[in-house]
Amino acid sequence: MKSKPVLIAIIVLMVSILSFSWTGGANPATALAYSGYPYFYITSVSPDTSVTIRAYNFPANDTFKVMMNKIGTKGVNGIVVDTISSGSGGSFTATFSIPNALKGQRQIAIRLQSTTGSGYYAYNWFYNTTTKYGTGGPYPSTYKGYPTIAVTKVVKDKYILLQMLNLPKNDQFKVLMGKYGTKGVNGTQVATFSTGSGGTQSIKVKIPKNLKGVSAIAVRIQSTSGSGYFAYNWFYNR
């Protein structure tokens, strides 16, 4: 009978320790339920006016400031143009005004950065021009915008899942990987694919031996038909 108070004391102590461990304010179940990292595509641009994005895999109940800056900055220390809440997380579409200081810039970086201390962020860039021009140069009148890519899953040192949006029709691409900062230029070729009817496509791509163990890797799709289209991104190899 004397062991009961001791048992109760141990349980109370364990509950206290577990409660103290979650000082960040996030619900432990919510924190464990989220995996991967947030990313977004540019879906449309109204030159010198606004840009629309489609976001994916955002964590729930987080707040992000939206920043724009010159190309090459990744949006770091950019002009804050908006603040948004991720709500229940996942996917959403949002439109942001281009600030006066960046009007006239041909290319603009955009970044979503958490303000809660969670550490989550995502960035991309866009051409501040009409959709006749983009990453590949002049486009046929039947094709608008430019291709973009995102890494939706990573299995460390083994493979990634690559999602591609707004691919041009009937083109051939090679997939390259290189060290972070190279944009995949002159990287190791890991795959090829055909765009077929264009639009959206997802493929599984192996991480090459020479990049195993590298913490951050650039991935690039590059047309081999001479059309000039390309897109690049990067991912954490973890």
N, C-alpha and C positions, 0 to 999 in steps of 0.2 A: 504493500500500500504506500510505502514511503517513496517509491520510485515515480509515482505520478507527478508530483511537483517538479521533479527534475526533468521529466519528459516534456512537460508543458513549457518549462523554461527554455529547453533546447529548441522547441518548435518556434516559440516567440523570437528567439535569437536569430534563427534561420530566416524567418519572415522579415525581420529588421534588416538583415544583411542584403537580402534580395531587393528590398525596397530601396535601400541606399544605393545599389548598383545602377539604378535607372534614374540618374540625375538629369538626363538630357530633356526630360519632359515628354518624350515620345512613348507611346504605348508599346510595350515589349512585343506583343503579338504582331502589331503593325510593322515594327522594325524588322522582325524576322521574316515577314511575308514578302518584303520587297527584295528583288534581286536585279542585277544588271545595272544599267545607268540610263539617264534620260538622253534623248536626242530629238532633233527636229529637222524637217525639210522646209525649204522655201517653196511655196506653191504659186505665188504671184507677186508681181511688183508693179506699183503705179509710180513711175519715175518722179523723184523729188517730193512724193506725197506720202506713200505708205507701202508696207510690205506685209504679206500674209504668210504665216507659218502653219504647219501641221506638226504638232508635237506628239511624241510617243514615249511610253514607259516612264512617265513622270511619277515620282513618289507622292503618296497621299499626304494631305494636310501640311504642305510646305508652301512657303512664300518666296517668289522669285522677282528680282529686279531685272528689267530688260534694258540692256545697254547697246548702243551702236557706236562704232568707231571706224577709223580708216582701215582698209584692207591690210592684212598682215599683223594686226594687233590682237586678233581673236576676240575683239570686243573688250579686252581688259582695260579698266579705267576709262571706259567710254561714257558717253552721255546717257544718263538714265532717261528713258522715254516712257516707261510705264512700270507698274508693279502688279503682279498677278498672283492669284492663289491657285494651287494645283488641285484643290478640292478633294475629290475621291481618287485622284491620280489617274494614270493611264494616258489616254489620248485626248487632245483638244485642238481646236483651231483658234487662232487669234490674229488680229491685225494691229500693227503699230505704225505710228506716224514717224516719218523720217525727219530728224531735227534740222533746223535751219542751217546749223553749222556744217552739215554734211550734204546739203543740197548742191548738186553739181559734181559730186564725187562719182566717178564711174563705177567703183566697187566699194561696197560697205560691209564691214563685219558686224554681226549681231550676236549677242551673248545673253543667255538666261542664267543668272547666278543666285543661288539660295541666299536669303538674308537671315535665316534662322540658325545658322551654324551647322547645318547638316552636311555641308561640303559639296552638295550636288550642283552641277553646272552643265551647260551644253552650249556649243557655239557653232555658227555656220557663217556663210557670207552670200552676197548676191550682187548681181549687176544692177545698178541704178539707171537702167535704160529700158527701152521698149523690148519686147520679147523677140525681136528679130535677131538679137545678138546675145551671146552667152558664152559659156566656156568653150564652145567649139567654133565660134565665128558665125558667119552668115548661115541662116537656117532656111531650108525649103519652106515655102508658104504653107505647106500642110503640117508642119511641125512647129510647135511653139515652146518656148522655155528652153531648158537644158536638163540633162540627166543629173540626178543626185543619188548618193548611196549612203547607207547607214549599216552599221554592224549591230545586229539584233541579238547575237549570242556568241559567247567565246568559251571554248573548252581549251584551257591552257596548254600551249605547245602542241595542240592537235588540229583544231579547225575552228572556223568562224562561220556564222550564217550571215550572208550579205543580202540586204534588201535594196533593190534598185527601183527608182521611181522616174517616170517620164522618159523612158528610153525611146530613141527614134526607131522607126520601123526598118526592118531588113538591113541591119548593120551587124558587123562582127566585132567583138571586143576580146581583148586579152585582159587578164586580171594579174596585177603585179603587187608584190609586197616588198617593203624596204623599211629601214629604220625610221623612227619618228623624226619628222623634220624634213624628210626627203620628198614628201607628197607622193611617194611611190615611184618617182621618176627613175628610170633605169633599174628598177627593182627586179626581184626574182619572179619569173612568170610561173604562176601556180594553176592557172585555168584559162580556158577560152569559152565563149558562149555566143550564141546568135540571139538577136533581139526579137526575131520573128515579127509579130504584129505590133511590137513596141509596148509602151506603157510600163507596167510593174512586173518585176520578176525577182525571185529569190533563189539563191544558190548556196551550196555548202562548199567551202573552200579550205583546203588543208594549209596549215602553217608550214613553210619550208624548214628544212633542217638547220639552215644557216641563221634562222631567226628564232629558233627555240631558245628560251631563256632570256630573250630580250623583253623588257618590261612594257614598252610601248612600240607599236608597229603601225606603219602607214600602209594603206591599201588603196589601189588605184585601178579604175577600169579605163582602158584606152582603145579607141577604135583602131582596127587594123585595115579598114577599107579606104582610108584616105579622107573620110568625112570630117575628121578633126575633133570629134566629140570625145570628151573624157570627163571623169569625176573622181574625186579622191576624198578620203577620210582617214581616221586612225582609230586604234582601240588599245585598251590595256590587255596585255597577254597574262591574264590571271583569272 
